[in-house]
Amino acid sequence: MTFQAIRFHLIFLILLSPLLSSGLVAGQSDCRITLNSAITAGGNSPPWLSPSGEFAFGFRSPSLNKDLFLLSIWFDKVPELTIAWSKNDHPFVLYDSQGHEIWKAWTGSQRSTCAAMLDSGNFVLITGDPSNYIWESFDMPTDTFLPGQRLPTEGKLTSRQSELNYSNGRFQLRMQRDGNLVLYTIFLPTESVSDAYWASETDLANSSDTQLVFDEAGFIYLERGNKNIFNVTKRPLGSRQDRSRQNYAVDTARGSSAWSVVQTTPEDMCAAVLNDIGSGACGYNSYCVNIDGRPNCFCPDGYSPLDPLDSHRGCRPNFELPSCQENGWESNVEFVEFKELNNTDWPFTDYELQTGPEIDKERCKEFCLRDCLCAAAIYNGNNCWKKRFPLSNGRQSIDVNRIALLKVPKDNVTSTVLKPKIGRRT
């Protein structure tokens, strides 16, 4: 969630019970944030740091809009802004400038005496017993999993929409009650599940005690009954103690502040996310290319990104959609051309297949050209598939033995050509 600048204050307003005062003194070294401490978005108040200074809690502005702020936890020693947690609709107290409560960390009936930003990256609310956390950010993960963290049964991680937009995205990791760890695409805003594109296949009856563990040695695995039953990582990712040296100091010496990718699961997301419902790994009318283990989304010629800051949202055509009207560009063959993309396919949304020894690429173009409803055609050997809008599950790879033929208006076709004829009803 983002907030307008200057208008919001984060304030702890849970009453201190006199019966807990002696316990507070015992945990004072961990309890650095006292009652009624406040942070102001857009103000000069510093964030709350962990003892080592590696993590910070407060407001950050991750977008280009400097009037919007995100309540978050981030790596404070990494030059590149890396947010590990952000407020994500879980029921501390957040007030606006008029004193109205707009968010609260749910602690039940228990009272907090103070709070702490730990070196693990966990932000906690503490009672008189410093080992008793009545609320912690580790129990409410967003899109990041840290060493020392566990994802219990029915826990989930949800991707963000883009690098700069921390609203929930279309991908989700779920620790299911049957013991299976599954990656899903979801439909927003309901979070209805589409198809799974990766699973640990560790489902068993009565497996509700299975949880995902990221241990201090840097391994991620599934644990059931204190036993490791499935390794998610192929090798350790580095412990919390040596992470700063490996990822910060070494990268800084090389003049880089970026994180390095150690492992991707699945290895080729473009190929893994193929569903008959939904857009695929990328948005509609775009195609996905696996580059260094990450899905990269591109628009074909004649199309532009829906959001220039988020290539995963999909593409829009730079022309009027086919209407099959007599004056439409798609109904006049002299106004039409085809853009070719080798090793590219949109495997779904086809509505007609022409096949036979007489079918070649030019004949495939002709089929689409003469059909005013055809948005694109896919050619492979003696097969020609006609496609309708929107194009979905687009993918480009050397192992895709197909040619995409996208029907677009010629560059010299202007909007004047597409205007309705005089005397015709529109």
ChimeraX attribute file (.defattr): number of C-alpha atoms within 10 A of each C-alpha:
attribute: neighborCount
match mode: 1-to-1
recipient: residues
	/A:1	15
	/A:2	21
	/A:3	18
	/A:4	16
	/A:5	19
	/A:6	15
	/A:7	15
	/A:8	24
	/A:9	22
	/A:10	22
	/A:11	18
	/A:12	24
	/A:13	18
	/A:14	15
	/A:15	12
	/A:16	17
	/A:17	12
	/A:18	7
	/A:19	9
	/A:20	15
	/A:21	13
	/A:22	11
	/A:23	14
	/A:24	20
	/A:25	13
	/A:26	13
	/A:27	17
	/A:28	15
	/A:29	11
	/A:30	18
	/A:31	22
	/A:32	16
	/A:33	18
	/A:34	16
	/A:35	17
	/A:36	14
	/A:37	14
	/A:38	18
	/A:39	21
	/A:40	20
	/A:41	23
	/A:42	20
	/A:43	13
	/A:44	8
	/A:45	12
	/A:46	13
	/A:47	17
	/A:48	21
	/A:49	24
	/A:50	21
	/A:51	15
	/A:52	11
	/A:53	14
	/A:54	18
	/A:55	25
	/A:56	27
	/A:57	26
	/A:58	21
	/A:59	28
	/A:60	22
	/A:61	21
	/A:62	18
	/A:63	16
	/A:64	9
	/A:65	11
	/A:66	12
	/A:67	15
	/A:68	19
	/A:69	22
	/A:70	23
	/A:71	21
	/A:72	21
	/A:73	26
	/A:74	22
	/A:75	19
	/A:76	18
	/A:77	16
	/A:78	19
	/A:79	12
	/A:80	13
	/A:81	15
	/A:82	15
	/A:83	22
	/A:84	20
	/A:85	25
	/A:86	25
	/A:87	20
	/A:88	17
	/A:89	10
	/A:90	11
	/A:91	12
	/A:92	21
	/A:93	16
	/A:94	20
	/A:95	17
	/A:96	17
	/A:97	11
	/A:98	8
	/A:99	10
	/A:100	10
	/A:101	15
	/A:102	10
	/A:103	16
	/A:104	16
	/A:105	18
	/A:106	14
	/A:107	15
	/A:108	8
	/A:109	7
	/A:110	12
	/A:111	18
	/A:112	26
	/A:113	25
	/A:114	28
	/A:115	25
	/A:116	25
	/A:117	26
	/A:118	20
	/A:119	16
	/A:120	18
	/A:121	26
	/A:122	22
	/A:123	26
	/A:124	22
	/A:125	24
	/A:126	24
	/A:127	25
	/A:128	24
	/A:129	15
	/A:130	21
	/A:131	10
	/A:132	12
	/A:133	17
	/A:134	17
	/A:135	21
	/A:136	19
	/A:137	22
	/A:138	20
	/A:139	15
	/A:140	18
	/A:141	23
	/A:142	23
	/A:143	19
	/A:144	14
	/A:145	19
	/A:146	21
	/A:147	21
	/A:148	18
	/A:149	21
	/A:150	21
	/A:151	21
	/A:152	19
	/A:153	20
	/A:154	15
	/A:155	18
	/A:156	19
	/A:157	19
	/A:158	23
	/A:159	17
	/A:160	17
	/A:161	16
	/A:162	15
	/A:163	10
	/A:164	14
	/A:165	16
	/A:166	22
	/A:167	16
	/A:168	20
	/A:169	19
	/A:170	21
	/A:171	23
	/A:172	21
	/A:173	19
	/A:174	22
	/A:175	23
	/A:176	19
	/A:177	20
	/A:178	18
	/A:179	26
	/A:180	21
	/A:181	26
	/A:182	18
	/A:183	24
	/A:184	20
	/A:185	26
	/A:186	19
	/A:187	15
	/A:188	11
	/A:189	9
	/A:190	7
	/A:191	15
	/A:192	10
	/A:193	15
	/A:194	16
	/A:195	15
	/A:196	18
	/A:197	19
	/A:198	16
	/A:199	16
	/A:200	15
	/A:201	12
	/A:202	15
	/A:203	16
	/A:204	12
	/A:205	8
	/A:206	10
	/A:207	17
	/A:208	18
	/A:209	14
	/A:210	29
	/A:211	25
	/A:212	25
	/A:213	23
	/A:214	22
	/A:215	19
	/A:216	18
	/A:217	15
	/A:218	21
	/A:219	18
	/A:220	26
	/A:221	20
	/A:222	24
	/A:223	19
	/A:224	16
	/A:225	10
	/A:226	10
	/A:227	10
	/A:228	15
	/A:229	13
	/A:230	16
	/A:231	15
	/A:232	17
	/A:233	16
	/A:234	11
	/A:235	12
	/A:236	14
	/A:237	19
	/A:238	18
	/A:239	18
	/A:240	18
	/A:241	13
	/A:242	12
	/A:243	14
	/A:244	17
	/A:245	13
	/A:246	13
	/A:247	17
	/A:248	20
	/A:249	16
	/A:250	13
	/A:251	17
	/A:252	15
	/A:253	9
	/A:254	9
	/A:255	9
	/A:256	14
	/A:257	17
	/A:258	15
	/A:259	12
	/A:260	8
	/A:261	10
	/A:262	11
	/A:263	13
	/A:264	12
	/A:265	15
	/A:266	16
	/A:267	14
	/A:268	16
	/A:269	22
	/A:270	26
	/A:271	20
	/A:272	15
	/A:273	22
	/A:274	23
	/A:275	18
	/A:276	13
	/A:277	13
	/A:278	19
	/A:279	24
	/A:280	26
	/A:281	30
	/A:282	28
	/A:283	26
	/A:284	23
	/A:285	25
	/A:286	30
	/A:287	29
	/A:288	27
	/A:289	22
	/A:290	17
	/A:291	10
	/A:292	11
	/A:293	17
	/A:294	17
	/A:295	20
	/A:296	19
	/A:297	24
	/A:298	23
	/A:299	22
	/A:300	18
	/A:301	14
	/A:302	18
	/A:303	17
	/A:304	18
	/A:305	22
	/A:306	18
	/A:307	12
	/A:308	11
	/A:309	14
	/A:310	16
	/A:311	19
	/A:312	26
	/A:313	21
	/A:314	25
	/A:315	26
	/A:316	19
	/A:317	17
	/A:318	13
	/A:319	14
	/A:320	13
	/A:321	15
	/A:322	16
	/A:323	13
	/A:324	15
	/A:325	14
	/A:326	13
	/A:327	14
	/A:328	19
	/A:329	26
	/A:330	29
	/A:331	19
	/A:332	16
	/A:333	13
	/A:334	11
	/A:335	17
	/A:336	16
	/A:337	17
	/A:338	19
	/A:339	13
	/A:340	17
	/A:341	16
	/A:342	15
	/A:343	16
	/A:344	24
	/A:345	26
	/A:346	28
	/A:347	17
	/A:348	20
	/A:349	17
	/A:350	20
	/A:351	11
	/A:352	13
	/A:353	12
	/A:354	15
	/A:355	16
	/A:356	10
	/A:357	8
	/A:358	9
	/A:359	17
	/A:360	17
	/A:361	19
	/A:362	9
	/A:363	15
	/A:364	23
	/A:365	21
	/A:366	13
	/A:367	18
	/A:368	24
	/A:369	23
	/A:370	13
	/A:371	13
	/A:372	20
	/A:373	19
	/A:374	23
	/A:375	22
	/A:376	26
	/A:377	29
	/A:378	26
	/A:379	27
	/A:380	19
	/A:381	14
	/A:382	15
	/A:383	18
	/A:384	27
	/A:385	24
	/A:386	23
	/A:387	25
	/A:388	16
	/A:389	15
	/A:390	18
	/A:391	23
	/A:392	29
	/A:393	27
	/A:394	28
	/A:395	27
	/A:396	24
	/A:397	16
	/A:398	9
	/A:399	8
	/A:400	13
	/A:401	14
	/A:402	21
	/A:403	20
	/A:404	25
	/A:405	25
	/A:406	21
	/A:407	21
	/A:408	25
	/A:409	21
	/A:410	14
	/A:411	10
	/A:412	8
	/A:413	14
	/A:414	13
	/A:415	10
	/A:416	7
	/A:417	13
	/A:418	15
	/A:419	10
	/A:420	14
	/A:421	11
	/A:422	6
	/A:423	6
	/A:424	6
	/A:425	6
	/A:426	6
